[in-house]
Every structure is written in C-alpha cells, then in structure tokens.
Amino acid sequence: MRPRLHILSLALVILLVLAGPAAAADHSGALFGKYWEQFLEYWQASFKKQNGVVLLVLGLGAVALLIITRSGKWQK
C-alpha cells in the first residue's frame, strides 16, 4: 500500500508542475479557436466573391453525387 501512495503523490506533483505553465498561458481563445474563426471567414468571403454560375455548378454537382450514391443501380 505504501509504494502505491508514493507513486500517486509523485504523479500529483508532476501533474501540478507541468500544469503550471499552461495555467499561466493566455486564455484569449480556445484550442484552435482563432483558426476556425479565420477558416470560416475565409470561406464565407470566398463564397461571396464567387459568381452565380460557379455556385450553380457546385450545387448541381453535389445533387448529382447525392443521386448517384443513393440510387440502387450501383449496388448489385
């Protein structure tokens, strides 16, 4: 029982020592928070710049892919 207590207390000390720098870090955003915000802003701006023909072709392609994959003709 005694060695187990030593191992647990050692693990607790290591955890507290290693968690110190993380606790002192800047908490301005969550993990990947700014990345996802910039990712969404980029693609929203990209779709706003596209003309209607490109979006229509992409939409038709998505519908066609959905129809092809959902139809039973491809399964035997």
PDB file of N, CA, C and O in Angstrom:
ATOM      1  N   MET A   1       0.823  -1.188   0.000  1.00  0.00           N
ATOM      2  CA  MET A   1       0.000   0.000   0.000  1.00  0.00           C
ATOM      3  C   MET A   1       0.869   1.255   0.000  1.00  0.00           C
ATOM      4  O   MET A   1       0.498   2.268  -0.593  1.00  0.00           O
ATOM      5  N   ARG A   2       1.995   1.194   0.646  1.00  0.00           N
ATOM      6  CA  ARG A   2       2.872   2.345   0.778  1.00  0.00           C
ATOM      7  C   ARG A   2       3.494   2.763  -0.558  1.00  0.00           C
ATOM      8  O   ARG A   2       3.539   3.959  -0.846  1.00  0.00           O
ATOM      9  N   PRO A   3       3.977   1.822  -1.390  1.00  0.00           N
ATOM     10  CA  PRO A   3       4.548   2.228  -2.680  1.00  0.00           C
ATOM     11  C   PRO A   3       3.503   2.869  -3.602  1.00  0.00           C
ATOM     12  O   PRO A   3       3.817   3.777  -4.372  1.00  0.00           O
ATOM     13  N   ARG A   4       2.278   2.394  -3.515  1.00  0.00           N
ATOM     14  CA  ARG A   4       1.226   2.968  -4.341  1.00  0.00           C
ATOM     15  C   ARG A   4       0.978   4.424  -3.954  1.00  0.00           C
ATOM     16  O   ARG A   4       0.733   5.260  -4.824  1.00  0.00           O
ATOM     17  N   LEU A   5       1.036   4.731  -2.674  1.00  0.00           N
ATOM     18  CA  LEU A   5       0.850   6.109  -2.207  1.00  0.00           C
ATOM     19  C   LEU A   5       1.979   7.000  -2.710  1.00  0.00           C
ATOM     20  O   LEU A   5       1.740   8.148  -3.086  1.00  0.00           O
ATOM     21  N   HIS A   6       3.192   6.488  -2.719  1.00  0.00           N
ATOM     22  CA  HIS A   6       4.330   7.252  -3.221  1.00  0.00           C
ATOM     23  C   HIS A   6       4.181   7.537  -4.724  1.00  0.00           C
ATOM     24  O   HIS A   6       4.473   8.639  -5.188  1.00  0.00           O
ATOM     25  N   ILE A   7       3.729   6.537  -5.464  1.00  0.00           N
ATOM     26  CA  ILE A   7       3.553   6.710  -6.907  1.00  0.00           C
ATOM     27  C   ILE A   7       2.461   7.736  -7.187  1.00  0.00           C
ATOM     28  O   ILE A   7       2.611   8.582  -8.068  1.00  0.00           O
ATOM     29  N   LEU A   8       1.364   7.661  -6.439  1.00  0.00           N
ATOM     30  CA  LEU A   8       0.282   8.616  -6.649  1.00  0.00           C
ATOM     31  C   LEU A   8       0.697  10.037  -6.274  1.00  0.00           C
ATOM     32  O   LEU A   8       0.351  10.995  -6.966  1.00  0.00           O
ATOM     33  N   SER A   9       1.435  10.167  -5.181  1.00  0.00           N
ATOM     34  CA  SER A   9       1.869  11.511  -4.789  1.00  0.00           C
ATOM     35  C   SER A   9       2.897  12.065  -5.780  1.00  0.00           C
ATOM     36  O   SER A   9       2.899  13.264  -6.060  1.00  0.00           O
ATOM     37  N   LEU A  10       3.763  11.212  -6.309  1.00  0.00           N
ATOM     38  CA  LEU A  10       4.711  11.639  -7.329  1.00  0.00           C
ATOM     39  C   LEU A  10       3.974  12.078  -8.599  1.00  0.00           C
ATOM     40  O   LEU A  10       4.326  13.088  -9.208  1.00  0.00           O
ATOM     41  N   ALA A  11       2.969  11.326  -8.985  1.00  0.00           N
ATOM     42  CA  ALA A  11       2.180  11.689 -10.164  1.00  0.00           C
ATOM     43  C   ALA A  11       1.455  13.020  -9.950  1.00  0.00           C
ATOM     44  O   ALA A  11       1.356  13.825 -10.876  1.00  0.00           O
ATOM     45  N   LEU A  12       0.953  13.255  -8.748  1.00  0.00           N
ATOM     46  CA  LEU A  12       0.281  14.509  -8.445  1.00  0.00           C
ATOM     47  C   LEU A  12       1.248  15.695  -8.514  1.00  0.00           C
ATOM     48  O   LEU A  12       0.901  16.752  -9.041  1.00  0.00           O
ATOM     49  N   VAL A  13       2.448  15.519  -7.986  1.00  0.00           N
ATOM     50  CA  VAL A  13       3.446  16.587  -8.024  1.00  0.00           C
ATOM     51  C   VAL A  13       3.850  16.888  -9.470  1.00  0.00           C
ATOM     52  O   VAL A  13       3.963  18.051  -9.856  1.00  0.00           O
ATOM     53  N   ILE A  14       4.067  15.841 -10.265  1.00  0.00           N
ATOM     54  CA  ILE A  14       4.429  16.034 -11.675  1.00  0.00           C
ATOM     55  C   ILE A  14       3.301  16.745 -12.411  1.00  0.00           C
ATOM     56  O   ILE A  14       3.548  17.640 -13.219  1.00  0.00           O
ATOM     57  N   LEU A  15       2.069  16.348 -12.132  1.00  0.00           N
ATOM     58  CA  LEU A  15       0.924  16.983 -12.769  1.00  0.00           C
ATOM     59  C   LEU A  15       0.848  18.463 -12.436  1.00  0.00           C
ATOM     60  O   LEU A  15       0.606  19.284 -13.321  1.00  0.00           O
ATOM     61  N   LEU A  16       1.049  18.812 -11.182  1.00  0.00           N
ATOM     62  CA  LEU A  16       0.991  20.209 -10.776  1.00  0.00           C
ATOM     63  C   LEU A  16       2.141  21.029 -11.371  1.00  0.00           C
ATOM     64  O   LEU A  16       1.949  22.184 -11.750  1.00  0.00           O
ATOM     65  N   VAL A  17       3.321  20.438 -11.450  1.00  0.00           N
ATOM     66  CA  VAL A  17       4.466  21.148 -12.017  1.00  0.00           C
ATOM     67  C   VAL A  17       4.273  21.383 -13.516  1.00  0.00           C
ATOM     68  O   VAL A  17       4.561  22.468 -14.020  1.00  0.00           O
ATOM     69  N   LEU A  18       3.791  20.379 -14.213  1.00  0.00           N
ATOM     70  CA  LEU A  18       3.605  20.514 -15.654  1.00  0.00           C
ATOM     71  C   LEU A  18       2.390  21.367 -16.008  1.00  0.00           C
ATOM     72  O   LEU A  18       2.353  21.961 -17.086  1.00  0.00           O
ATOM     73  N   ALA A  19       1.409  21.439 -15.133  1.00  0.00           N
ATOM     74  CA  ALA A  19       0.215  22.238 -15.414  1.00  0.00           C
ATOM     75  C   ALA A  19       0.436  23.713 -15.110  1.00  0.00           C
ATOM     76  O   ALA A  19      -0.377  24.543 -15.517  1.00  0.00           O
ATOM     77  N   GLY A  20       1.486  24.060 -14.424  1.00  0.00           N
ATOM     78  CA  GLY A  20       1.749  25.459 -14.080  1.00  0.00           C
ATOM     79  C   GLY A  20       1.893  26.368 -15.282  1.00  0.00           C
ATOM     80  O   GLY A  20       1.214  27.393 -15.341  1.00  0.00           O
ATOM     81  N   PRO A  21       2.746  26.041 -16.249  1.00  0.00           N
ATOM     82  CA  PRO A  21       2.866  26.908 -17.424  1.00  0.00           C
ATOM     83  C   PRO A  21       1.563  27.016 -18.221  1.00  0.00           C
ATOM     84  O   PRO A  21       1.270  28.070 -18.785  1.00  0.00           O
ATOM     85  N   ALA A  22       0.801  25.960 -18.270  1.00  0.00           N
ATOM     86  CA  ALA A  22      -0.466  26.015 -19.004  1.00  0.00           C
ATOM     87  C   ALA A  22      -1.466  26.921 -18.299  1.00  0.00           C
ATOM     88  O   ALA A  22      -2.259  27.597 -18.956  1.00  0.00           O
ATOM     89  N   ALA A  23      -1.439  26.943 -17.000  1.00  0.00           N
ATOM     90  CA  ALA A  23      -2.352  27.802 -16.255  1.00  0.00           C
ATOM     91  C   ALA A  23      -1.960  29.269 -16.406  1.00  0.00           C
ATOM     92  O   ALA A  23      -2.816  30.151 -16.341  1.00  0.00           O
ATOM     93  N   ALA A  24      -0.682  29.529 -16.606  1.00  0.00           N
ATOM     94  CA  ALA A  24      -0.214  30.909 -16.736  1.00  0.00           C
ATOM     95  C   ALA A  24      -0.343  31.429 -18.164  1.00  0.00           C
ATOM     96  O   ALA A  24      -0.099  32.610 -18.409  1.00  0.00           O
ATOM     97  N   ALA A  25      -0.718  30.582 -19.100  1.00  0.00           N
ATOM     98  CA  ALA A  25      -0.800  30.985 -20.506  1.00  0.00           C
ATOM     99  C   ALA A  25      -1.991  31.907 -20.735  1.00  0.00           C
ATOM    100  O   ALA A  25      -2.904  31.995 -19.914  1.00  0.00           O
ATOM    101  N   ASP A  26      -1.954  32.577 -21.850  1.00  0.00           N
ATOM    102  CA  ASP A  26      -3.030  33.480 -22.228  1.00  0.00           C
ATOM    103  C   ASP A  26      -4.251  32.661 -22.645  1.00  0.00           C
ATOM    104  O   ASP A  26      -4.149  31.778 -23.496  1.00  0.00           O
ATOM    105  N   HIS A  27      -5.389  32.953 -22.052  1.00  0.00           N
ATOM    106  CA  HIS A  27      -6.612  32.199 -22.336  1.00  0.00           C
ATOM    107  C   HIS A  27      -7.542  32.994 -23.241  1.00  0.00           C
ATOM    108  O   HIS A  27      -8.757  32.981 -23.042  1.00  0.00           O
ATOM    109  N   SER A  28      -6.991  33.683 -24.227  1.00  0.00           N
ATOM    110  CA  SER A  28      -7.813  34.533 -25.081  1.00  0.00           C
ATOM    111  C   SER A  28      -8.749  33.728 -25.985  1.00  0.00           C
ATOM    112  O   SER A  28      -9.809  34.222 -26.368  1.00  0.00           O
ATOM    113  N   GLY A  29      -8.377  32.517 -26.325  1.00  0.00           N
ATOM    114  CA  GLY A  29      -9.232  31.705 -27.183  1.00  0.00           C
ATOM    115  C   GLY A  29      -9.066  30.238 -26.858  1.00  0.00           C
ATOM    116  O   GLY A  29      -8.062  29.820 -26.282  1.00  0.00           O
ATOM    117  N   ALA A  30     -10.054  29.475 -27.231  1.00  0.00           N
ATOM    118  CA  ALA A  30      -9.969  28.035 -27.021  1.00  0.00           C
ATOM    119  C   ALA A  30      -8.973  27.435 -28.006  1.00  0.00           C
ATOM    120  O   ALA A  30      -8.490  28.117 -28.910  1.00  0.00           O
ATOM    121  N   LEU A  31      -8.680  26.187 -27.827  1.00  0.00           N
ATOM    122  CA  LEU A  31      -7.756  25.500 -28.714  1.00  0.00           C
ATOM    123  C   LEU A  31      -8.295  25.537 -30.139  1.00  0.00           C
ATOM    124  O   LEU A  31      -9.434  25.130 -30.373  1.00  0.00           O
ATOM    125  N   PHE A  32      -7.530  25.998 -31.061  1.00  0.00           N
ATOM    126  CA  PHE A  32      -7.898  26.158 -32.467  1.00  0.00           C
ATOM    127  C   PHE A  32      -9.021  27.173 -32.664  1.00  0.00           C
ATOM    128  O   PHE A  32      -9.605  27.220 -33.746  1.00  0.00           O
ATOM    129  N   GLY A  33      -9.342  27.980 -31.666  1.00  0.00           N
ATOM    130  CA  GLY A  33     -10.449  28.926 -31.770  1.00  0.00           C
ATOM    131  C   GLY A  33     -10.235  29.942 -32.861  1.00  0.00           C
ATOM    132  O   GLY A  33     -11.117  30.158 -33.692  1.00  0.00           O
ATOM    133  N   LYS A  34      -9.083  30.568 -32.874  1.00  0.00           N
ATOM    134  CA  LYS A  34      -8.809  31.580 -33.896  1.00  0.00           C
ATOM    135  C   LYS A  34      -8.660  30.932 -35.267  1.00  0.00           C
ATOM    136  O   LYS A  34      -9.005  31.543 -36.278  1.00  0.00           O
ATOM    137  N   TYR A  35      -8.159  29.727 -35.313  1.00  0.00           N
ATOM    138  CA  TYR A  35      -8.019  29.035 -36.594  1.00  0.00           C
ATOM    139  C   TYR A  35      -9.383  28.844 -37.237  1.00  0.00           C
ATOM    140  O   TYR A  35      -9.558  29.143 -38.419  1.00  0.00           O
ATOM    141  N   TRP A  36     -10.358  28.347 -36.468  1.00  0.00           N
ATOM    142  CA  TRP A  36     -11.681  28.087 -37.024  1.00  0.00           C
ATOM    143  C   TRP A  36     -12.385  29.377 -37.411  1.00  0.00           C
ATOM    144  O   TRP A  36     -13.089  29.416 -38.420  1.00  0.00           O
ATOM    145  N   GLU A  37     -12.205  30.437 -36.622  1.00  0.00           N
ATOM    146  CA  GLU A  37     -12.802  31.720 -36.979  1.00  0.00           C
ATOM    147  C   GLU A  37     -12.250  32.216 -38.311  1.00  0.00           C
ATOM    148  O   GLU A  37     -13.009  32.656 -39.175  1.00  0.00           O
ATOM    149  N   GLN A  38     -10.937  32.144 -38.476  1.00  0.00           N
ATOM    150  CA  GLN A  38     -10.323  32.583 -39.722  1.00  0.00           C
ATOM    151  C   GLN A  38     -10.702  31.667 -40.887  1.00  0.00           C
ATOM    152  O   GLN A  38     -10.884  32.139 -42.010  1.00  0.00           O
ATOM    153  N   PHE A  39     -10.821  30.373 -40.632  1.00  0.00           N
ATOM    154  CA  PHE A  39     -11.235  29.415 -41.649  1.00  0.00           C
ATOM    155  C   PHE A  39     -12.626  29.753 -42.170  1.00  0.00           C
ATOM    156  O   PHE A  39     -12.855  29.781 -43.380  1.00  0.00           O
ATOM    157  N   LEU A  40     -13.562  30.010 -41.243  1.00  0.00           N
ATOM    158  CA  LEU A  40     -14.920  30.342 -41.651  1.00  0.00           C
ATOM    159  C   LEU A  40     -14.979  31.687 -42.370  1.00  0.00           C
ATOM    160  O   LEU A  40     -15.695  31.830 -43.362  1.00  0.00           O
ATOM    161  N   GLU A  41     -14.235  32.666 -41.880  1.00  0.00           N
ATOM    162  CA  GLU A  41     -14.213  33.969 -42.540  1.00  0.00           C
ATOM    163  C   GLU A  41     -13.671  33.856 -43.963  1.00  0.00           C
ATOM    164  O   GLU A  41     -14.196  34.487 -44.881  1.00  0.00           O
ATOM    165  N   TYR A  42     -12.635  33.063 -44.144  1.00  0.00           N
ATOM    166  CA  TYR A  42     -12.041  32.893 -45.470  1.00  0.00           C
ATOM    167  C   TYR A  42     -13.053  32.302 -46.452  1.00  0.00           C
ATOM    168  O   TYR A  42     -13.236  32.822 -47.553  1.00  0.00           O
ATOM    169  N   TRP A  43     -13.712  31.205 -46.042  1.00  0.00           N
ATOM    170  CA  TRP A  43     -14.631  30.550 -46.960  1.00  0.00           C
ATOM    171  C   TRP A  43     -15.898  31.358 -47.175  1.00  0.00           C
ATOM    172  O   TRP A  43     -16.467  31.321 -48.266  1.00  0.00           O
ATOM    173  N   GLN A  44     -16.354  32.085 -46.168  1.00  0.00           N
ATOM    174  CA  GLN A  44     -17.517  32.952 -46.369  1.00  0.00           C
ATOM    175  C   GLN A  44     -17.187  34.050 -47.372  1.00  0.00           C
ATOM    176  O   GLN A  44     -17.988  34.344 -48.260  1.00  0.00           O
ATOM    177  N   ALA A  45     -16.022  34.651 -47.236  1.00  0.00           N
ATOM    178  CA  ALA A  45     -15.608  35.676 -48.188  1.00  0.00           C
ATOM    179  C   ALA A  45     -15.416  35.077 -49.572  1.00  0.00           C
ATOM    180  O   ALA A  45     -15.731  35.721 -50.573  1.00  0.00           O
ATOM    181  N   SER A  46     -14.908  33.868 -49.642  1.00  0.00           N
ATOM    182  CA  SER A  46     -14.701  33.207 -50.924  1.00  0.00           C
ATOM    183  C   SER A  46     -16.030  32.950 -51.622  1.00  0.00           C
ATOM    184  O   SER A  46     -16.144  33.151 -52.831  1.00  0.00           O
ATOM    185  N   PHE A  47     -17.032  32.507 -50.874  1.00  0.00           N
ATOM    186  CA  PHE A  47     -18.335  32.266 -51.485  1.00  0.00           C
ATOM    187  C   PHE A  47     -19.023  33.571 -51.869  1.00  0.00           C
ATOM    188  O   PHE A  47     -19.787  33.599 -52.834  1.00  0.00           O
ATOM    189  N   LYS A  48     -18.774  34.633 -51.146  1.00  0.00           N
ATOM    190  CA  LYS A  48     -19.353  35.920 -51.514  1.00  0.00           C
ATOM    191  C   LYS A  48     -18.744  36.452 -52.808  1.00  0.00           C
ATOM    192  O   LYS A  48     -19.416  37.161 -53.557  1.00  0.00           O
ATOM    193  N   LYS A  49     -17.484  36.123 -53.081  1.00  0.00           N
ATOM    194  CA  LYS A  49     -16.807  36.600 -54.281  1.00  0.00           C
ATOM    195  C   LYS A  49     -17.213  35.804 -55.526  1.00  0.00           C
ATOM    196  O   LYS A  49     -17.134  36.316 -56.643  1.00  0.00           O
ATOM    197  N   GLN A  50     -17.641  34.568 -55.337  1.00  0.00           N
ATOM    198  CA  GLN A  50     -17.955  33.711 -56.480  1.00  0.00           C
ATOM    199  C   GLN A  50     -19.196  34.225 -57.204  1.00  0.00           C
ATOM    200  O   GLN A  50     -20.090  34.813 -56.597  1.00  0.00           O
ATOM    201  N   ASN A  51     -19.229  33.993 -58.501  1.00  0.00           N
ATOM    202  CA  ASN A  51     -20.426  34.370 -59.243  1.00  0.00           C
ATOM    203  C   ASN A  51     -21.445  33.238 -59.180  1.00  0.00           C
ATOM    204  O   ASN A  51     -21.141  32.143 -58.707  1.00  0.00           O
ATOM    205  N   GLY A  52     -22.623  33.505 -59.649  1.00  0.00           N
ATOM    206  CA  GLY A  52     -23.720  32.553 -59.548  1.00  0.00           C
ATOM    207  C   GLY A  52     -23.501  31.284 -60.338  1.00  0.00           C
ATOM    208  O   GLY A  52     -23.972  30.219 -59.938  1.00  0.00           O
ATOM    209  N   VAL A  53     -22.789  31.373 -61.466  1.00  0.00           N
ATOM    210  CA  VAL A  53     -22.575  30.200 -62.308  1.00  0.00           C
ATOM    211  C   VAL A  53     -21.737  29.154 -61.585  1.00  0.00           C
ATOM    212  O   VAL A  53     -22.049  27.964 -61.632  1.00  0.00           O
ATOM    213  N   VAL A  54     -20.682  29.590 -60.922  1.00  0.00           N
ATOM    214  CA  VAL A  54     -19.813  28.656 -60.203  1.00  0.00           C
ATOM    215  C   VAL A  54     -20.584  27.983 -59.070  1.00  0.00           C
ATOM    216  O   VAL A  54     -20.478  26.771 -58.877  1.00  0.00           O
ATOM    217  N   LEU A  55     -21.350  28.758 -58.330  1.00  0.00           N
ATOM    218  CA  LEU A  55     -22.132  28.171 -57.237  1.00  0.00           C
ATOM    219  C   LEU A  55     -23.207  27.235 -57.773  1.00  0.00           C
ATOM    220  O   LEU A  55     -23.493  26.210 -57.155  1.00  0.00           O
ATOM    221  N   LEU A  56     -23.804  27.568 -58.908  1.00  0.00           N
ATOM    222  CA  LEU A  56     -24.804  26.691 -59.509  1.00  0.00           C
ATOM    223  C   LEU A  56     -24.182  25.358 -59.926  1.00  0.00           C
ATOM    224  O   LEU A  56     -24.771  24.301 -59.703  1.00  0.00           O
ATOM    225  N   VAL A  57     -23.007  25.406 -60.525  1.00  0.00           N
ATOM    226  CA  VAL A  57     -22.325  24.174 -60.948  1.00  0.00           C
ATOM    227  C   VAL A  57     -21.947  23.329 -59.736  1.00  0.00           C
ATOM    228  O   VAL A  57     -22.116  22.109 -59.759  1.00  0.00           O
ATOM    229  N   LEU A  58     -21.439  23.960 -58.680  1.00  0.00           N
ATOM    230  CA  LEU A  58     -21.112  23.206 -57.465  1.00  0.00           C
ATOM    231  C   LEU A  58     -22.356  22.588 -56.842  1.00  0.00           C
ATOM    232  O   LEU A  58     -22.319  21.446 -56.385  1.00  0.00           O
ATOM    233  N   GLY A  59     -23.436  23.319 -56.822  1.00  0.00           N
ATOM    234  CA  GLY A  59     -24.692  22.793 -56.277  1.00  0.00           C
ATOM    235  C   GLY A  59     -25.219  21.627 -57.085  1.00  0.00           C
ATOM    236  O   GLY A  59     -25.641  20.617 -56.520  1.00  0.00           O
ATOM    237  N   LEU A  60     -25.199  21.758 -58.416  1.00  0.00           N
ATOM    238  CA  LEU A  60     -25.648  20.654 -59.275  1.00  0.00           C
ATOM    239  C   LEU A  60     -24.752  19.426 -59.120  1.00  0.00           C
ATOM    240  O   LEU A  60     -25.235  18.293 -59.135  1.00  0.00           O
ATOM    241  N   GLY A  61     -23.460  19.653 -58.973  1.00  0.00           N
ATOM    242  CA  GLY A  61     -22.545  18.529 -58.749  1.00  0.00           C
ATOM    243  C   GLY A  61     -22.848  17.802 -57.448  1.00  0.00           C
ATOM    244  O   GLY A  61     -22.807  16.573 -57.393  1.00  0.00           O
ATOM    245  N   ALA A  62     -23.154  18.566 -56.398  1.00  0.00           N
ATOM    246  CA  ALA A  62     -23.483  17.936 -55.115  1.00  0.00           C
ATOM    247  C   ALA A  62     -24.778  17.144 -55.222  1.00  0.00           C
ATOM    248  O   ALA A  62     -24.871  16.036 -54.695  1.00  0.00           O
ATOM    249  N   VAL A  63     -25.777  17.698 -55.897  1.00  0.00           N
ATOM    250  CA  VAL A  63     -27.049  16.986 -56.076  1.00  0.00           C
ATOM    251  C   VAL A  63     -26.843  15.731 -56.914  1.00  0.00           C
ATOM    252  O   VAL A  63     -27.390  14.676 -56.592  1.00  0.00           O
ATOM    253  N   ALA A  64     -26.067  15.832 -57.978  1.00  0.00           N
ATOM    254  CA  ALA A  64     -25.811  14.669 -58.834  1.00  0.00           C
ATOM    255  C   ALA A  64     -25.077  13.576 -58.066  1.00  0.00           C
ATOM    256  O   ALA A  64     -25.387  12.393 -58.206  1.00  0.00           O
ATOM    257  N   LEU A  65     -24.106  13.979 -57.256  1.00  0.00           N
ATOM    258  CA  LEU A  65     -23.381  12.995 -56.456  1.00  0.00           C
ATOM    259  C   LEU A  65     -24.306  12.317 -55.456  1.00  0.00           C
ATOM    260  O   LEU A  65     -24.195  11.114 -55.221  1.00  0.00           O
ATOM    261  N   LEU A  66     -25.214  13.080 -54.869  1.00  0.00           N
ATOM    262  CA  LEU A  66     -26.183  12.511 -53.930  1.00  0.00           C
ATOM    263  C   LEU A  66     -27.092  11.521 -54.639  1.00  0.00           C
ATOM    264  O   LEU A  66     -27.363  10.441 -54.113  1.00  0.00           O
ATOM    265  N   ILE A  67     -27.563  11.875 -55.816  1.00  0.00           N
ATOM    266  CA  ILE A  67     -28.448  10.979 -56.562  1.00  0.00           C
ATOM    267  C   ILE A  67     -27.721   9.707 -56.971  1.00  0.00           C
ATOM    268  O   ILE A  67     -28.271   8.612 -56.856  1.00  0.00           O
ATOM    269  N   ILE A  68     -26.495   9.844 -57.443  1.00  0.00           N
ATOM    270  CA  ILE A  68     -25.740   8.667 -57.882  1.00  0.00           C
ATOM    271  C   ILE A  68     -25.467   7.723 -56.721  1.00  0.00           C
ATOM    272  O   ILE A  68     -25.605   6.508 -56.864  1.00  0.00           O
ATOM    273  N   THR A  69     -25.085   8.264 -55.584  1.00  0.00           N
ATOM    274  CA  THR A  69     -24.734   7.395 -54.459  1.00  0.00           C
ATOM    275  C   THR A  69     -25.954   6.813 -53.767  1.00  0.00           C
ATOM    276  O   THR A  69     -25.848   5.774 -53.115  1.00  0.00           O
ATOM    277  N   ARG A  70     -27.103   7.451 -53.892  1.00  0.00           N
ATOM    278  CA  ARG A  70     -28.317   6.952 -53.225  1.00  0.00           C
ATOM    279  C   ARG A  70     -29.134   6.011 -54.089  1.00  0.00           C
ATOM    280  O   ARG A  70     -29.986   5.291 -53.567  1.00  0.00           O
ATOM    281  N   SER A  71     -28.908   5.994 -55.366  1.00  0.00           N
ATOM    282  CA  SER A  71     -29.708   5.124 -56.224  1.00  0.00           C
ATOM    283  C   SER A  71     -29.248   3.679 -56.059  1.00  0.00           C
ATOM    284  O   SER A  71     -28.084   3.423 -55.749  1.00  0.00           O
ATOM    285  N   GLY A  72     -30.145   2.757 -56.262  1.00  0.00           N
ATOM    286  CA  GLY A  72     -29.839   1.347 -56.075  1.00  0.00           C
ATOM    287  C   GLY A  72     -29.165   0.701 -57.258  1.00  0.00           C
ATOM    288  O   GLY A  72     -28.775  -0.464 -57.179  1.00  0.00           O
ATOM    289  N   LYS A  73     -29.015   1.427 -58.369  1.00  0.00           N
ATOM    290  CA  LYS A  73     -28.434   0.839 -59.567  1.00  0.00           C
ATOM    291  C   LYS A  73     -26.965   0.498 -59.399  1.00  0.00           C
ATOM    292  O   LYS A  73     -26.452  -0.384 -60.088  1.00  0.00           O
ATOM    293  N   TRP A  74     -26.291   1.177 -58.506  1.00  0.00           N
ATOM    294  CA  TRP A  74     -24.866   0.929 -58.318  1.00  0.00           C
ATOM    295  C   TRP A  74     -24.611  -0.264 -57.414  1.00  0.00           C
ATOM    296  O   TRP A  74     -23.497  -0.786 -57.358  1.00  0.00           O
ATOM    297  N   GLN A  75     -25.652  -0.694 -56.706  1.00  0.00           N
ATOM    298  CA  GLN A  75     -25.490  -1.850 -55.814  1.00  0.00           C
ATOM    299  C   GLN A  75     -26.049  -3.072 -56.517  1.00  0.00           C
ATOM    300  O   GLN A  75     -27.132  -3.017 -57.098  1.00  0.00           O
ATOM    301  N   LYS A  76     -25.326  -4.156 -56.467  1.00  0.00           N
ATOM    302  CA  LYS A  76     -25.804  -5.378 -57.125  1.00  0.00           C
ATOM    303  C   LYS A  76     -26.085  -6.456 -56.126  1.00  0.00           C
ATOM    304  O   LYS A  76     -26.496  -7.554 -56.501  1.00  0.00           O
TER     305      LYS A  76
END
